[in-house]
Amino acid sequence: MNLLEGKITFITGASSGIGKACAELFAKEKSNLILTARRIERLKTIANKLEKEFKIKVKCIQLDVRNYKQVEEVISSLETNWKKIDILINNAGLSRGLDKIYEGKKEDWDEMIDTNIKGLVYVTRHILPLMVKRKKGQIINIGSTAGHDVYPNGNIYSATKFAVKALSQSTRLDVLHNGIKVTSVDPGMVETEFSMVRFRGDKEKAKNVYKGLKPLSPKDVAEAVLFAVTRPKEVNINQIILTPLAQASSTQVHRKEK
């Protein structure tokens, strides 16, 4: 049984990690996809593979969610049939640096705030009205355990993920009378390009993040997203928090010594 056959899913940050895993899992369930990211060549490769393997329709769009005008133009210019978006997965997000607040870099702060908060808001602002008009749809915001408890030197990143939590909860209230579902999926440590991005390509630093434990995989998170969007019509999953077995919170991690 293909649970999402014929539905349209819009995914930001779909070129790698959790976004890519969601695209693969949703394609398997026969959802048609609108995949967006800055790295268009990666998107095209993913799209070609999914179209051939699962016989679905995939639209690739180069998009920087930080650019409000670009977001507005991309969504408003979609063909009528592609505007019937059933599921929006706000996945685009990142972290930069691991500095104390008094040693942080403005460019790192701006990039995190512009992507994790403003980008999510920009995309939601232009897709949600399409759902409101049809009185149906679901928004999935990819948050983080960092949006529930902070950790040393995680100041601005944690602040952006606390904002995602608040935006998810307040959006839920805003569309309560419209029959639209809103869910926040908040993972702990997931092995993606996240740490490579945070440390600007420093492989050793990135590797040490997951040292001594088995982190979540992008597929683990994608499966939680799929669970949320395949509940009965009258059921809304408000929030899912998932972590590796070895992680109890943002600061409590059990690492095995070799």
C-alpha positions as CSV (number, residue, x, y, z in Angstrom):
1,M,0.0,0.0,0.0
2,N,1.4,3.4,-1.1
3,L,0.4,5.7,1.7
4,L,1.1,9.0,-0.1
5,E,0.2,8.1,-3.7
6,G,-0.7,11.2,-5.7
7,K,0.2,13.7,-2.9
8,I,2.7,16.5,-3.4
9,T,5.5,17.0,-0.9
10,F,7.6,20.2,-0.9
11,I,11.0,19.7,0.8
12,T,13.6,22.4,1.6
13,G,17.3,21.5,1.9
14,A,16.6,18.3,0.0
15,S,20.1,17.8,-1.5
16,S,21.5,15.9,1.5
17,G,20.9,14.5,5.0
18,I,17.4,14.5,6.4
19,G,15.9,16.3,3.4
20,K,17.3,13.7,1.0
21,A,16.2,10.8,3.2
22,C,12.7,12.3,3.3
23,A,12.7,12.6,-0.5
24,E,13.7,8.9,-0.8
25,L,11.2,7.6,1.7
26,F,8.3,9.7,0.4
27,A,9.1,8.7,-3.2
28,K,8.9,5.1,-2.1
29,E,5.3,5.8,-0.9
30,K,4.6,7.3,-4.3
31,S,4.4,11.0,-3.3
32,N,5.3,13.4,-6.1
33,L,8.1,15.8,-5.0
34,I,9.1,19.4,-5.2
35,L,12.8,19.3,-4.1
36,T,14.6,22.6,-3.3
37,A,18.1,23.4,-2.3
38,R,21.0,25.6,-3.3
39,R,22.9,22.8,-4.9
40,I,20.8,22.2,-8.0
41,E,23.1,19.5,-9.6
42,R,22.8,17.3,-6.6
43,L,19.0,17.8,-6.7
44,K,18.9,16.7,-10.3
45,T,20.8,13.6,-9.6
46,I,18.5,12.6,-6.8
47,A,15.4,13.5,-8.9
48,N,16.5,11.3,-11.8
49,K,17.1,8.4,-9.6
50,L,13.8,8.7,-7.8
51,E,11.7,9.2,-11.0
52,K,13.2,6.1,-12.6
53,E,13.0,3.9,-9.5
54,F,9.5,4.9,-8.2
55,K,7.8,6.2,-11.3
56,I,6.8,9.5,-9.7
57,K,7.0,13.2,-10.7
58,V,9.8,15.3,-9.3
59,K,10.3,19.0,-9.8
60,C,13.8,20.4,-8.8
61,I,14.2,24.1,-7.9
62,Q,17.3,25.9,-6.9
63,L,16.3,27.9,-3.9
64,D,18.0,29.8,-1.1
65,V,15.4,30.1,1.6
66,R,17.1,33.1,3.0
67,N,16.1,35.1,0.0
68,Y,12.5,36.3,0.5
69,K,12.0,37.6,-3.0
70,Q,13.3,34.3,-4.5
71,V,11.0,32.2,-2.3
72,E,8.0,34.3,-3.3
73,E,8.8,34.1,-7.0
74,V,9.5,30.3,-6.9
75,I,6.2,29.4,-5.2
76,S,4.0,31.9,-7.0
77,S,5.4,30.7,-10.4
78,L,4.5,27.0,-9.8
79,E,2.2,25.5,-12.3
80,T,-1.4,25.2,-11.0
81,N,-1.2,21.4,-10.5
82,W,2.1,21.8,-8.5
83,K,0.5,24.4,-6.2
84,K,-1.7,21.7,-4.6
85,I,1.0,21.0,-2.0
86,D,-0.1,18.5,0.6
87,I,3.0,18.3,2.8
88,L,5.7,21.0,3.5
89,I,8.9,19.7,5.1
90,N,10.8,22.7,6.4
91,N,14.1,21.0,6.6
92,A,16.7,23.6,5.5
93,G,18.9,24.5,8.5
94,L,22.4,24.7,9.7
95,S,24.8,25.5,12.5
96,R,28.0,27.6,12.3
97,G,30.7,27.5,14.8
98,L,30.7,26.4,18.5
99,D,31.8,29.6,20.2
100,K,30.8,31.3,23.5
101,I,28.3,34.1,22.9
102,Y,31.0,36.8,23.7
103,E,33.4,35.3,21.1
104,G,30.9,34.5,18.4
105,K,31.0,35.8,14.8
106,K,28.3,38.0,13.4
107,E,28.4,36.2,10.0
108,D,27.8,32.9,11.7
109,W,24.9,34.3,13.7
110,D,23.3,35.9,10.7
111,E,23.6,32.7,8.6
112,M,21.9,30.6,11.3
113,I,19.1,33.1,12.0
114,D,18.5,33.8,8.3
115,T,18.3,30.1,7.4
116,N,16.8,28.4,10.5
117,I,14.2,31.0,11.4
118,K,13.6,33.5,8.6
119,G,14.0,30.9,5.8
120,L,11.4,28.6,7.5
121,V,9.0,31.6,7.9
122,Y,9.5,32.8,4.3
123,V,8.6,29.4,2.9
124,T,5.7,28.8,5.3
125,R,4.3,32.3,4.5
126,H,3.9,31.4,0.8
127,I,2.9,27.8,1.0
128,L,0.5,27.9,3.9
129,P,-2.0,30.1,2.1
130,L,-2.3,27.4,-0.6
131,M,-3.2,24.9,2.1
132,V,-5.6,27.3,3.9
133,K,-7.4,27.8,0.6
134,R,-7.9,24.0,0.2
135,K,-8.6,23.5,3.9
136,K,-6.0,20.6,4.0
137,G,-2.3,20.0,4.3
138,Q,0.5,19.4,6.8
139,I,3.6,21.3,7.8
140,I,6.6,19.4,9.2
141,N,9.2,21.6,10.8
142,I,12.6,19.9,11.5
143,G,13.7,21.2,14.8
144,S,16.2,19.8,17.3
145,T,16.7,18.7,20.9
146,A,18.7,22.0,21.0
147,G,15.3,23.6,20.9
148,H,14.4,22.0,24.2
149,D,17.6,22.3,26.2
150,V,20.7,24.2,25.5
151,Y,24.3,23.1,25.6
152,P,27.7,24.9,26.1
153,N,28.6,27.2,23.2
154,G,25.4,26.3,21.3
155,N,23.8,29.7,22.1
156,I,22.6,31.1,18.7
157,Y,21.9,27.7,17.2
158,S,19.8,26.7,20.2
159,A,18.0,30.0,20.1
160,T,17.0,29.4,16.5
161,K,15.7,25.9,17.3
162,F,13.8,27.2,20.3
163,A,12.2,29.6,17.8
164,V,11.3,26.7,15.5
165,K,9.5,25.1,18.4
166,A,7.6,28.3,19.2
167,L,6.8,28.8,15.5
168,S,5.5,25.2,15.2
169,Q,3.2,25.6,18.2
170,S,1.9,29.1,17.2
171,T,1.3,28.0,13.6
172,R,-0.7,25.1,15.0
173,L,-3.0,27.6,16.7
174,D,-3.2,29.9,13.7
175,V,-4.5,27.1,11.5
176,L,-6.6,25.2,14.1
177,H,-9.8,26.1,12.3
178,N,-8.4,25.3,8.8
179,G,-8.0,21.5,9.1
180,I,-4.2,21.8,8.6
181,K,-1.8,19.7,10.6
182,V,1.5,21.1,12.1
183,T,4.2,18.9,13.5
184,S,7.7,19.5,14.8
185,V,10.2,16.7,14.5
186,D,13.1,17.3,16.8
187,P,16.1,14.9,16.5
188,G,19.2,14.8,18.6
189,M,22.5,13.7,17.1
190,V,22.2,12.7,13.5
191,E,25.1,11.8,11.3
192,T,24.8,14.1,8.3
193,E,26.8,17.0,6.9
194,F,25.7,19.0,9.9
195,S,29.0,18.9,11.8
196,M,31.0,19.4,8.6
197,V,29.1,22.5,7.9
198,R,29.3,23.7,11.5
199,F,33.1,23.3,11.5
200,R,33.5,24.5,7.9
201,G,34.9,21.3,6.5
202,D,37.1,20.2,9.4
203,K,36.7,16.4,9.2
204,E,38.5,15.6,12.4
205,K,36.2,17.9,14.5
206,A,33.1,16.6,12.7
207,K,34.1,13.0,13.3
208,N,34.7,13.6,17.0
209,V,31.0,14.7,17.5
210,Y,29.9,11.1,17.0
211,K,32.9,9.4,18.7
212,G,32.0,6.5,20.9
213,L,28.3,6.3,20.0
214,K,26.0,5.4,17.2
215,P,24.1,8.5,16.1
216,L,20.7,8.6,14.4
217,S,20.7,8.2,10.6
218,P,18.9,10.6,8.3
219,K,16.5,7.7,7.5
220,D,15.6,7.4,11.2
221,V,14.4,11.0,11.2
222,A,12.7,10.6,7.8
223,E,10.8,7.6,9.2
224,A,9.5,9.7,12.1
225,V,8.4,12.3,9.6
226,L,6.6,9.7,7.5
227,F,4.9,8.4,10.7
228,A,3.6,11.9,11.4
229,V,2.1,12.4,7.9
230,T,0.5,9.0,7.7
231,R,-1.8,9.2,10.7
232,P,-5.6,9.2,10.3
233,K,-7.2,12.5,9.3
234,E,-8.4,13.3,12.8
235,V,-4.9,12.7,14.4
236,N,-2.3,15.5,14.6
237,I,1.2,14.5,15.9
238,N,2.2,17.8,17.6
239,Q,5.8,16.9,18.3
240,I,8.3,14.1,18.0
241,I,11.6,14.1,19.9
242,L,14.0,11.4,19.0
243,T,17.6,10.7,20.0
244,P,20.2,8.0,19.8
245,L,20.0,5.5,22.6
246,A,23.2,6.9,24.0
247,Q,21.9,10.5,24.1
248,A,19.4,11.5,26.9
249,S,19.5,15.2,26.3
250,S,21.6,17.9,24.6
251,T,24.2,17.6,27.3
252,Q,23.9,14.0,28.5
253,V,25.7,11.6,26.2
254,H,27.2,8.2,26.9
255,R,30.3,7.5,24.9
256,K,31.9,4.1,24.9
257,E,35.7,4.1,25.2
258,K,37.7,1.8,23.0
